[in-house]
Amino acid sequence: MSWTVFALVLLAALLHASWNALVKSGRDKRLDTVAVVAGAAAIAAIVLPLLPAPAASSWPYLAGSVAIHVVYFAGVVASYRAGDLGLVYPVMRGVAPVLVGIGGAAVAGEALAPAGWAGIVLVSAGVLTLAWPRGTPGAPSTAGALAYALGTAGVIAAYTVVDGVGVRLSGSPGGYVLWLLLCTGTLMTAYALARDGRIVAAHLRGAWRLAAGGGAMLATAYGLVLWAMTAAPIALVAALRETSVILAALIGTLLLGEPFGRRRLLGAALVAAGAAALKLA
């Protein structure tokens, strides 16, 4: 992985952590998430005419990714209802890179070197460290939350591999990601309006700064990640992207007053070691 790709994926991770921190600090995380996704869709609609359309061969992957993203957001909601954010989020993001490594080898024909697998395992272990210990192992609530989180990790791996292949076929990474954001954001916003029309509309009007800023961060972050997948193995980019979990923990500590603690310190050390291995790979 070149230094350029490495640095841009880390920038994407920082942007991803930043817009998540904005949502986390808000009063209503569900409505704020809708605002950010709607903002990303609006930005995509404005910029799309300036970029070439993706090649026809990539559209089946684009359509598949939109469908998978809808399942993903449903899985996230179900996971958060079943368990705490501190358990569910690290499990979803920590397990996904390993699954992407397996899926990338099967679908994209990417055989990773030992250093690549070492980096993936270290990053995943570091992220998963943030989820342990949480609750009583084997308790019904914990088991249910883990089941939803593991299922959602599989969905994350699915859209990552699909997008990795699709963006390589597109001939226009920027066009591909903008169409993806436009379609996914439009579907999510339409569903939210159909469910809670007045509440969602009022929130979108009041949260336009969050929608613009968070939407720009979301669009840029995923755009950088998908571009990186055209220049480096999908699994390595996916694993490096998950350093966003540790960056989010740092932002929470520095800006939101959250404790860092030994568990986060250990997780950060493992992720840093994993990132170094990914660079060597």
Backbone hydrogen bonds, N-H to C=O, Kabsch-Sander energy under -0.5 kcal/mol:
donor,donor_aa,acceptor,acceptor_aa,energy
6,F,2,S,-2.6
7,A,3,W,-2.7
8,L,4,T,-2.3
9,V,5,V,-2.4
10,L,6,F,-1.9
11,L,7,A,-2.1
12,A,8,L,-2.3
13,A,9,V,-2.4
14,L,10,L,-2.2
15,L,11,L,-2.5
16,H,12,A,-2.6
17,A,13,A,-2.6
18,S,14,L,-2.1
19,W,15,L,-2.3
20,N,16,H,-1.8
21,A,17,A,-2.1
22,L,18,S,-2.0
23,V,19,W,-1.9
24,K,20,N,-2.8
25,S,21,A,-2.0
26,G,23,V,-1.2
29,K,27,R,-0.6
32,D,28,D,-2.4
33,T,29,K,-2.1
34,V,30,R,-2.0
35,A,31,L,-2.2
36,V,32,D,-2.3
37,V,33,T,-2.5
38,A,34,V,-2.8
39,G,35,A,-2.3
40,A,36,V,-2.3
41,A,37,V,-2.1
42,A,38,A,-2.3
43,I,39,G,-2.4
44,A,40,A,-2.3
45,A,41,A,-2.3
46,I,42,A,-1.6
47,V,43,I,-2.3
48,L,44,A,-2.5
50,L,47,V,-2.2
51,L,48,L,-1.9
55,A,170,S,-2.4
58,S,55,A,-1.9
59,W,55,A,-0.6
59,W,56,A,-1.1
62,L,58,S,-2.2
63,A,59,W,-2.9
64,G,60,P,-2.2
65,S,61,Y,-2.6
66,V,62,L,-2.2
67,A,63,A,-2.0
68,I,64,G,-2.4
69,H,65,S,-2.8
70,V,66,V,-1.8
71,V,67,A,-1.7
72,Y,68,I,-2.6
73,F,69,H,-2.5
74,A,70,V,-1.8
75,G,71,V,-2.5
76,V,72,Y,-2.5
77,V,73,F,-2.1
78,A,74,A,-2.3
79,S,75,G,-2.6
80,Y,76,V,-2.6
81,R,77,V,-1.7
82,A,78,A,-1.4
83,G,79,S,-1.7
87,L,84,D,-0.9
88,V,84,D,-2.8
89,Y,85,L,-2.0
91,V,87,L,-1.4
92,M,88,V,-2.5
93,R,89,Y,-2.5
94,G,90,P,-2.4
95,V,91,V,-2.1
96,A,92,M,-1.3
98,V,95,V,-0.6
99,L,95,V,-1.6
100,V,96,A,-2.6
101,G,97,P,-2.3
102,I,98,V,-1.8
103,G,99,L,-3.0
104,G,100,V,-3.7
105,A,101,G,-1.5
106,A,102,I,-1.7
107,V,103,G,-3.2
108,A,103,G,-0.5
108,A,104,G,-1.3
110,E,104,G,-1.6
111,A,109,G,-0.8
112,L,110,E,-0.7
116,G,113,A,-0.7
117,W,113,A,-1.9
118,A,114,P,-2.6
119,G,115,A,-2.2
120,I,116,G,-2.3
121,V,117,W,-2.6
122,L,118,A,-2.5
123,V,119,G,-2.6
124,S,120,I,-2.5
125,A,121,V,-2.7
126,G,122,L,-2.5
127,V,123,V,-2.4
128,L,124,S,-2.8
129,T,125,A,-1.6
130,L,126,G,-0.6
130,L,127,V,-1.1
131,A,128,L,-1.7
132,W,129,T,-1.3
139,A,136,T,-2.4
143,A,139,A,-3.4
144,G,140,P,-2.6
145,A,141,S,-2.2
146,L,142,T,-2.5
147,A,143,A,-2.1
148,Y,144,G,-2.1
149,A,145,A,-2.6
150,L,146,L,-2.8
151,G,147,A,-2.1
152,T,148,Y,-2.5
153,A,149,A,-2.1
154,G,150,L,-1.7
155,V,151,G,-1.5
156,I,152,T,-2.5
157,A,153,A,-2.4
158,A,154,G,-2.0
159,Y,155,V,-2.5
160,T,156,I,-2.0
161,V,157,A,-2.3
162,V,158,A,-2.5
163,D,159,Y,-2.5
164,G,160,T,-2.3
165,V,161,V,-2.2
166,G,162,V,-2.8
167,V,163,D,-3.0
168,R,164,G,-0.9
169,L,165,V,-1.4
170,S,166,G,-1.1
171,G,167,V,-0.7
176,Y,172,S,-2.7
177,V,173,P,-2.4
178,L,174,G,-2.1
179,W,175,G,-2.3
180,L,176,Y,-2.1
181,L,177,V,-2.6
182,L,178,L,-2.6
183,C,179,W,-2.6
184,T,180,L,-2.5
185,G,181,L,-2.5
186,T,182,L,-2.2
187,L,183,C,-2.1
188,M,184,T,-2.6
189,T,185,G,-2.6
190,A,186,T,-2.5
191,Y,187,L,-2.3
192,A,188,M,-2.4
193,L,189,T,-2.6
194,A,190,A,-2.3
195,R,191,Y,-1.8
196,D,192,A,-3.0
197,G,193,L,-0.5
200,V,196,D,-2.9
201,A,197,G,-2.7
202,A,198,R,-2.4
203,H,199,I,-2.1
204,L,200,V,-2.7
205,R,201,A,-1.9
206,G,202,A,-1.9
207,A,203,H,-2.0
208,W,205,R,-0.7
211,A,207,A,-2.6
212,A,208,W,-2.5
213,G,209,R,-2.9
214,G,210,L,-2.6
215,G,210,L,-0.6
215,G,211,A,-1.5
216,A,212,A,-1.9
217,M,213,G,-2.0
218,L,214,G,-2.6
219,A,215,G,-2.7
220,T,216,A,-2.4
221,A,217,M,-2.7
222,Y,218,L,-2.4
223,G,219,A,-2.0
224,L,220,T,-2.5
225,V,221,A,-2.0
226,L,222,Y,-2.6
227,W,223,G,-2.2
228,A,224,L,-2.4
229,M,225,V,-1.5
230,T,227,W,-1.7
231,A,228,A,-1.5
232,A,228,A,-1.3
237,V,233,P,-2.0
238,A,234,I,-2.6
239,A,235,A,-2.2
240,L,236,L,-2.3
241,R,237,V,-2.1
242,E,238,A,-0.9
242,E,239,A,-0.8
243,T,240,L,-1.6
244,S,241,R,-1.8
245,V,242,E,-1.7
247,L,243,T,-2.2
248,A,244,S,-2.6
249,A,245,V,-1.7
250,L,246,I,-2.2
251,I,247,L,-2.5
252,G,248,A,-2.5
253,T,249,A,-1.8
254,L,250,L,-2.9
255,L,251,I,-2.9
256,L,251,I,-0.9
256,L,252,G,-0.7
257,G,253,T,-0.5
258,E,252,G,-2.5
264,R,260,F,-0.9
265,L,261,G,-1.8
266,L,262,R,-2.8
267,G,263,R,-2.5
268,A,264,R,-2.6
269,A,265,L,-2.1
270,L,266,L,-2.4
271,V,267,G,-2.4
272,A,268,A,-2.5
273,A,269,A,-2.2
274,G,270,L,-2.4
275,A,271,V,-2.8
276,A,272,A,-2.0
277,A,273,A,-2.0
278,L,274,G,-2.4
279,K,275,A,-2.1
280,L,276,A,-2.0
281,A,277,A,-1.9
